[in-house]
Amino acid sequence: MVRALGHSTISLIHSLGEFALFTLQSLGETWRCRKLGRRVLRALFEQGVRCLPVILIVGAFTGLVLGLQGYHVLNRFGSESLLGALVSLSLVRELGPVLAALMLVGQAGSALAAELGIQRNSEQIAALETMGVNSRGYLVTPRLLAALLAYPMQTALFVSVGLWGGWLSGSLMLGLEAGVYWSSVERAVEPADVRECMIKAGVFGLLTIAVCCYCGFNAHRNRAATGARAVSASTTRAVVLSCILVLAADYVITSFLM
């Protein structure tokens, strides 16, 4: 049992080291990539424009639920006027960056891991390296840079739509004055809250896209499966690890910034 525990620990540390080197080396290729801007724009389209529907829908319903539940909870204490503060702080500090990152992982991250896994399985990545092209700089670097832009923008959109959803629940459906709701939002949200939200969004974006790229890029190293099964396993692993890292990073960042 001790030997198995030691082997698992060493394997985990080795994997973490490989992942860190993979991410740093990919970011280090930024200055040597040709036509980087075009590939970053394409990655922004994949992580941004294509994910807009799910961000808008989930953000709206999150705000609607927060407004509905928050109103009935605050109504017990006669504090309905604080509904805007409850919805805004919940979205800006926690729910906005976390839920937006999870939605982006489910759509853009899974597609990215599967795409890289298929390229590795069909030896397209090997062909790039044979031609002298840096595969990490060509395939991974643009995605990482795009994530640093796309995730904060999508998070800001998620929070904005969620605030309007909370207004819809609290004001139009439950009778709270719109001016009371928005003035409460204005008083509650401070620049430090917005800064924390954007920091979380950038960190989540870098972590999740790096994990998805790493799992897809190394799909051929899966000993338990080959071919299409290896691609499926790497995609599933990328999504699960990304979700866990989002929640773990959220706790760490919150503990430092509180």
Helices and strands as residue ranges (DSSP letters): H 2-28, G 30-32, H 36-47, G 49-51, H 52-75, G 80-82, H 83-90, I 91-95, H 96-104, I 105-109, H 110-121, H 124-130, H 135-139, H 141-167, I 168-173, H 178-188, H 191-217, G 219-221, H 228-257
